[in-house]
Amino acid sequence: MNAVAYTVRAHLPDEATADAYVAWLEDGHVDAVIRGGAHSAMIVRLDADSPGGRPCVEVRYVFSTRELLDRYFAEHAPALRAEGLRLFGPDKGVRMERTVGTIV
């Protein structure tokens, strides 16, 4: 069974918000996703020439199985997403994208 990649991309309105977002990720959010079932994570600050010219940050999580990812979505993601929306929601000019794919 192949591992699964779960990527969250945040389009942020400015560098100050991007810095605050990265600090929040590093200060516990990524660790919470790992406790929820991911076996690794990588925070990637995309180059400035990304679409729209706005700062973008991706977090790339790897789950060993689709079942672990599904369990994370059911049991852990709702509370973590609520916190993220409270701190970095659309009202703060942040737009999120999520993708899931099988690692080949």
Buried (B, 14 or more C-beta within 10 A) or exposed (E): EEBBBBBBBBBBBEEEBBBBBBEBBEEEBBEEBBEBBBEEBEBEBBEEEBEEEBBBBBBBBBBBBBEBBEBBBEEBBEEBBEBBBEEBEEEBEBBBEEEEEEEE
